[in-house]
Amino acid sequence: MAVAIKPQSKPKGLKALFNRPEKPYIHPYLGGLLLGILLFLAFFLTGNGLGASGGLNRFVVQVQDIVSPLHVDTTPYLLKMAGGDKNPLDDWVVMVVIGAIVGGFASGWLNGRFKFETKKGPHISARTRWAAAFIGGAIMGFGARMARGCTSGLALSGGATLSVGAWAFMLCVFAGAYAVAYFVRKLWL
């Protein structure tokens, strides 16, 4: 007796747009090589390295300039970016941030990873995972501003130019990660 197998219908509309087959990740050594080439080209073509926290900071300063221009015009740190008639978004690093966001979405979509999900360990709830991510991101953002750069700006660009501060920063990042990993292991294991 033969059993007829009903062919699956292809998704239509928005479901078809986001229901793409998932492709494997790029090999880490190839990814590192491509990142190194990109960093070299960034230095060669623009005279600047890669970094994101400065661009995100400029978006915040733009909002501050709209809400309280007097505060921006009387704070020396903010004055350099948005004082008077300066536009804080008129900087190369803003385009880097926009390109990273658009490129991340495009890569996720092209490789079938553009979906809503929460990656977490089996022993915690999605709500706890989101709270931990928010707290960790806030600490990292604060640290990036205190260190005057994020891991991409300090580690990649600074490390490529053999900046002592960049190397010290990355050693501290790894030391801090190993020191905290034991206490947050249940978020993943």
N, C-alpha and C positions, 0 to 999 in steps of 0.2 A: 504494500500500500504506500503510495507516494504522498508526501505531505507538501502542499503548496506553501511556499514562503512568500509572504506579502512584501513587495519591495518598499523600502522606506522612502517616504516623500521628502524632497529637499525643503529645508526651511525657506520661508519667503519673508520679504520685507526686512525689518530691523533685525529679526532673528538671524537671517542669512548674513547680514552685514557683520554681526558679532560672533557667529558660530563658525569660525574658521578652524581648520585643523591645526593643532599645536605642533610647532616645529621644535627640534632640539636646540639647546643653547649653543652658542659659538664656543669653540675650544678656548679655555682660559689663556693659553699662551698666544694664540692668534689674536684674541681680544686685547691682550696687553700690548702686543706689537702694533695693532691698529690704533690703540689709544696713544702710544708713543709717537706714532707718525702724525696723528692729529695734533698732539701737543707741539711737536716740532713745527708743523705748518702754522699753527696759531702764533707761535713766536716769530716765525719767518715772515708771515704775511701781515700781521697786525702789530707786532712788537709787544704783544701782551700774551700772557699764558691763559690758562683756563681757571675758572672760579665762579661760584654762584652766590655766595653770601653777600657780596657787595652789590650784586644786581637786585637781590631780594630786599636788601636794605634800602635801595633807591626807590623801590615801590612803596615802602613804608614812609619814606621821607616825602614822596609825592602826596600821599594822603595827609601827612602832617602839614604840608604846605597849603593844602586846600582848607583844612580845618582850622589851623592856627598859624597863618603866615608870619605873624609877629614873633612867635616863639622860634620859628625857623630862622628868621632874620636876626635874632639876638643870641643864637647858640652857635659858637664858632665851628663846632663839628658839622652841624647841619648847614651852616652858611656856605661852606665849601661846595656843597652839592646843590643847594636850592635857594641860595640867598638872592634877593632882588628879583631879577627877571630870568634867572637860570632855571632851566627845566631839569629836574633830577633824573629824568628818564633819557636824557641826551648823553648816553655813555655806552661804550662798547659792551660792557658787562651785562647790560639789560638785554641786548640781543642774544648773548650767550644763554641767559636764563630762558628766554622765550624759545630759542632753538632747542634747548634741552627738553623743555616741556613738550613742544610739538614733536620733536624726534622720539621722545619716549612713548608718546601715544601712537605715533606711526609705527614704531618698531613693535609695540605690543599688539597692534592690530594685524600687521603683516605676518607676525609669527604665531598668531592664534592665542595670545595671552591676554587680550583685552577683555577682561571679565571682572565682575564684582565678586571678590572672595576675601576671606580673612585667613592668612596663613598663621597657624598657631599650633602649639603643642596640644596633646590630648588631655592634659590635666587642667586646663584653664578655659574660661569662657571667652567668647569673642569680645565681650565688653571689657574684660580684664586686659586682653591683648591690645585693644584700642587705647585704653587708659595708659598702659605701659609704653606704647608707641608715642603717644602724645607727650608724656613726661620725658621720655628719652629724647625726643625731638626738640623739646623746649630746652633741655639741658645742653644738647649739642649746639643748638642755635645760639644760646647765650655764650657758650664756650667759643664758638666761631667768631663772634663779635669781640670777645675779650682777647682772643689770639690774633685778631685782625685778619681773619681769613678762615675759610672752611677747609675741609680735607682736600678738595680738588685744587683750591687756590694755593694752600700752603704745601701740601704733600706733593702734588704733581708738579705745579709750576715752580714752587720754591725748591723742592727737592731736585728738579731738573737743573736749576741754576746753582745747585750746591749751597743753598742758604742754610747756615747753621741753625737758625730759628726753625726752619721747616723740618729739619731732621730731628731736632729736639722735640718739636710738636708731635711728630709721628711716633717717636719712641714713647712719649707720654700717652698717646692714644692707644697704642698696643698694650702698654703696661696697665692702663686703666681698664681696658677691655678684659684682660686676663684677670684682674683683681675683682671685677664685678660679675664675670661670667658664672661663677659658682652660685651666686645669690639669685640670679635670674634664669637659671637653667630650666626651671619648671615651665617657663614660658614656651620652651621649644621641645623639651624631652617628655 
